Amino acid sequence: MWRRSASFILDNRNAAPPQPPAAAKPDTLTLSSAPPPTAATDDHPPPRSFPMADALQSPNPNISAYYQTRAAHHGVVTSDWLAQAQAAVGPRSVEGGDGSSSAADSGGVGGGGGGGVGRPFSVIDEFNNWRKQPDLAEAVAAIRALAAVIRNSEATTMMELEIELKKASDSLKAWDTTSISLTAGCDLFMRYVTRTSALEYEEFNSAKSRLIERAEKFGEISQKARRIIAMLSQDFIFDGCTILVHGFSRVVLEVLKTAVQNKKVFRVFCTEGRPDRSGLRLANELAKLDVPVKILIDSAVAYTMDEVDMVLVGADGVVESGGIINLMGTYQIALVAHSMNKPVYVAAESYKFARLYPLDQKDMAPALRPIDFGVPIPSKVEVETSARDYTPPQYLTLLFTDLGVLTPSVVSDELIQLYL
C-alpha cells in the first residue's frame, strides 16, 4: 500500500504556519547547550586559503561529524563526552547565535565563513553557517551551500560551472564520509539542478539564472519535506494509541506535534537512546506539548512491546532495498515489533534516499561516537562504538516520505525516478 502526494500540498493547505520556536525554558532533564562547531571567524582567520577541492575535513575523523552535530544541537550527554567533543572542534565562534545570520538574511550569499571582505568563498564555511540552525537538516544545509556556490561562481562557461559545482559537492561529501543523508542530498542536488540538456544551448547568464532558480526550488522542496510527512502520517495515528519512538528525530517530532495540533490523544514511550541519551530530548519536547511520555531504558523494549500499538522511527538513510540505516538499536526494536505483530513506521525525507545496498550490518562505513559507561574500562577490553545499524525491509511496515506513503518495496522505484 502506498500513496502519492504532490509537493504543492502545503501551498493548498489552510493550516496556520508553524510557529517559531519559543525561547528555551529550563527542563527537568539536563540538555547539552554546547553550540555546534563553526568555521574560522574574523578574529581567528585561517592560516591560508584552501582550494575548494582541498576543503576542511571533519573536525575529528575518529568521531562521526554527524553525531558531533547531533550532540551540539539536541544531545543529552555526559561531561566527559562534552569534553571530548570540545577538544575535537577547538575554539568556537559565538557570532551568529541562532544561525539566522547573513546566510538567512541574504539568501546564503557569502553567509558562511567566506563572508569577510576580501576573503574567498568557501562551501564548507557556508555549509557550517547553515548547519548552525538546529532545525535544519544536514542535507538541507548542504543543498543551501551548493546553491550559494552557483551564486558566487565566477565561471564563464557551463562546463566551468559544472566542474566547480562538482568539486564543491565532493568537498562536502568528504567533510563527513559517514553521513548518508549528506552524500545523498549532494547527489540529488546535482541531478536535480543539472539534468536538463536545454542548458547547453542557452546563453550562459540565462542558463546560470536557471540553475540558481532550480537550486532555490530544490532547497525549498527539501525544507517543506518534514511538514508534508507530518500531514501524510496523520491517518495512521489514532486516538488512544501508544507509540514507541527511538532516540531523537526531528521529523518524528514534527509528526507528533502535528498529531497534537489535530487534537489527537495518544501516549509515547521514548527509549533512552544510549549512549548519548538523545531520547531524553524527545521526551522533554513532548512533555512541553503535554503529551503523556514514559522513558524506557533501551533494554526494556521487549518488556513493554505488548503495550505498544506502533513503532515510529526516523532514519539516517533509506537504502535501495527499502531498509533503513538509523540509530543503533533500531534493528533490534524492529525485530521485537515484527515478532509481536506491531507495525513499524519510518518517517524519512526523500533526500535521505541513498544509492546503497548493504547486505549485512558490517557492509557500510562505520559512524563512530564516544561511549561513557560511567566506570573505567580496562584498556584490554574492546568497546563497540558504531553509532548506527541496518534494519532490513522485511521488518518495516511503511515509510512516510514527502513522495507519499510507501511500502519498502517501492523505494527502489522511487530512487530510479529521483536519479533519472
Salt bridges, closest charged atoms under 4 A:
ASP11 OD1 - LYS224 NZ 3.01
ASP27 OD1 - LYS288 NZ 3.69
ASP42 OD1 - ARG119 NH1 2.68
ASP170 OD2 - LYS166 NZ 2.89
ASP170 OD1 - LYS173 NZ 3.96
ASP187 OD1 - LYS173 NZ 2.87
GLU202 OE2 - ARG210 NH1 2.44
GLU216 OE1 - ARG144 NH1 3.09
GLU216 OE2 - ARG151 NH1 2.19
ASP235 OD2 - ARG3 NH1 3.03
GLU254 OE2 - ARG227 NH1 3.16
ASP276 OD2 - ARG369 NH1 3.54
GLU285 OE2 - ARG281 NH2 2.65
GLU285 OE2 - LYS288 NZ 3.72
GLU307 OE1 - ARG267 NH2 3.39
GLU349 OE2 - ARG226 NE 3.86
GLU349 OE1 - LYS352 NZ 3.23
GLU414 OE2 - ARG4 NH1 2.50
